[in-house]
């Protein structure tokens, strides 16, 4: 879809200058942009690249001297990344999903599908499922019995929704996401090495279990409105109560969320994060890539955990943490600096020992 400069500026709630009637087909990097594209140069660091391309229009920072770059028009934005959200949304190429049900789809006779739905090839929808209007369910997906999905959902190829899942409006799941798998809950008949480790005992003093019994997942998963789940992510059902994902939360690829987790509103959970069973994560918390959260702990609201942090104890609200075990970010940085100085410190101590040994009185 093409937009005029005027239409783009209005959609972005931004100011524009120059020929506002120019038609633009897509955005591009400044050095690659053609004459029918808008160059993305919202930071002065990218300005020199504009003349390397053929763009007539650019998205620029406020106060930029747009004419000095040979442009015919420009749009000025306050916050570059927020503008990226707006412009990529406008030019997004939505997946092909014609309204209707593909002949190869298998849908239970008592499932309820909302109006204007698109059900792709080889989709399976089981008993007592209810799906809201404008659903787009692409090929090879499956939806388990008694699951409820709100309006305007988009399920990409191969998404698996288990039984007893409740999902709000405007839900997006990327390819091969799995929601509603069994929780990883097993127990030994007698006290085992895991119990010993939790109690602070030496596991070697406890006999290894001969077998493990499954604790079954009778709960489901409840997901709020405007939630997005990345490719290959997995969210387990609760044991008795539902695993819970709050409104507006965004979950990246290859994330594991265990049974009974309560994940707050507007959280950002980045790739390869693992959250242990029954953990509680507060609203607005950000877990960067490969963060690990132990089971049965609470992380307060508005916490930011740096990549690869290991969170093994409760974290108060409004804190930046880093490291393994995770501590305050400034304390972790100080510890890391001290750690890097250890070789020199050891060398100094060895030199001092040599000097002291030379002057020490002999027996």
C-alpha positions, -999 to +999 in steps of 0.1 A: +000+000+000+013+035-009+009+067+012+014+103+005+038+123+027+008+141+042-009+108+050+022+094+067+028+126+087-008+125+099-007+088+109+026+094+128+012+127+144+044+144+131+052+176+113+061+175+076+076+200+051+081+201+013+059+184-013+034+166+008+017+150-023+047+126-031+036+090-030+057+065-011+055+027-014+077+015+015+105+026+040+142+017+035+176+024+049+189+058+037+217+045+014+193+020-002+161+040-005+147+045-040+128+075-053+094+060-043+106+051-007+110+070+025+145+070+039+147+062+076+172+087+090+158+097+124+193+103+139+219+127+127+244+098+125+225+085+095+223+118+077+253+114+054+238+082+040+208+100+025+227+112-005+240+077-012+205+066-020+179+081-043+152+090-018+132+122-023+116+120+012+131+111+046+120+105+081+142+129+101+149+142+136+132+174+147+150+205+135+169+188+107+179+209+077+161+186+053+168+207+021+206+204+026+202+166+018+186+173-016+152+161-004+119+172-018+100+166+015+106+154+050+087+142+081+101+151+116+097+129+146+104+132+183+112+096+192+129+075+166+120+040+178+084+050+184+082+064+149+096+030+137+066+013+153+042+036+135+058+034+100+064-003+100+028-008+111+016+012+082+036-007+056+033-042+071+025-069+046-001-090+064+000-127+057-025-139+031-056-151+049-087-150+028-120-150+047-134-185+048-126-220+059-101-241+039-115-274+027-088-294+045-095-278+079-111-301+105-135-282+128-158-297+155-195-293+148-200-276+181-171-251+178-182-215+174-162-194+149-168-157+147-176-137+116-150-128+090-128-156+101-100-171+080-092-208+088-062-221+068-052-254+055-049-284+078-061-265+109-078-286+136-103-271+160-116-294+187-149-296+207-164-266+224-139-241+211-151-205+207-132-180+185-140-143+181-146-123+150-119-115+124-097-145+134-068-154+111-056-189+118-029-199+093-021-234+081-013-265+103-025-249+136-045-267+162-068-256+190-077-279+219-111-285+234-129-258+255-104-231+244-117-195+241-101-168+219-112-132+216-116-110+186-089-102+159-065-130+168-036-139+144-022-174+148+007-181+124+016-214+109+019-244+133+007-227+165-006-252+190-032-241+216-040-268+241-072-275+260-089-250+284-070-219+272-086-185+276-072-157+254-082-121+251-086-098+221-059-090+195-037-119+203-007-128+181+012-160+181+042-166+159+050-199+141+052-231+163+044-214+196+029-239+221+004-227+247-010-252+272+016-279+273+019-300+305+039-285+333+072-301+343+061-315+376+075-348+390+079-362+424+098-392+439+080-416+463+105-408+491+126-378+499+151-374+471+182-355+461+161-325+449+145-322+483+179-325+499+193-298+478+164-275+486+170-281+523+207-273+520+218-309+525+244-327+505+226-347+478+252-375+481+237-384+516+203-391+500+195-421+478+187-413+442+151-419+434+143-451+414+114-434+397+094-402+394+056-398+395+039-372+373+019-344+389-007-338+362-017-303+349-054-298+356-054-261+351-052-240+319-037-208+307-053-174+309-039-147+285-051-111+285-056-086+256-029-074+232-005-102+241+021-114+216+039-148+217+071-155+197+081-184+176+088-216+194+078-202+228+062-226+253+037-218+280+027-246+304-008-251+319-012-247+356-013-276+380-046-266+396-050-229+388-042-213+355-009-200+344-015-163+338-002-137+312-013-101+317-026-076+292-001-061+268+028-085+276+051-094+247+070-127+248+099-134+224+110-165+206+121-197+225+108-185+259+097-211+285+071-201+310+064-229+335+032-240+353+014-216+376+035-186+366+018-152+370+032-128+345+020-092+349+008-065+324+031-049+298+061-071+304+088-077+279+102-112+280+131-116+256+145-147+238+155-178+257+142-166+290+131-194+314+107-187+342+103-215+368+070-228+381+048-205+404+071-175+399+053-141+400+066-114+377+053-078+383+038-054+358+062-037+334+091-059+341+117-065+314+137-098+313+165-096+287+178-126+267+186-158+285+175-146+320+166-175+343+140-171+370+139-197+398+106-212+408+084-199+436+100-164+438+085-130+432+100-103+410+085-068+416+071-044+391+092-024+367+123-045+372+149-047+344+171-078+344+201-077+321+209-105+297+219-139+313+210-128+348+202-156+372+173-146+395+172-170+424+156-148+452+129-123+454+135-089+437+120-056+450+101-034+426+118-007+404+153-023+404+179-028+377+197-061+382+225-080+366+246-111+371+243-146+385+231-145+411+214-113+401+221-082+422+218-045+417+233-035+384+258-010+399+269-035+425+274-062+398+294-038+377+316-029+407+321-066+414+330-073+378+356-046+378+371-060+410+371-095+395+390-082+365+416-067+388+422-100+407+451-112+386+471-080+393+461-082+429+473-117+432+506-107+415+510-078+440+504-101+469+529-127+456+555-099+452+549-087+487+553-122+501+586-125+484+597-091+498+585-100+533+603-134+531+636-117+524+634-094+554+618-118+578+642-129+606+657-164+602+654-190+629 
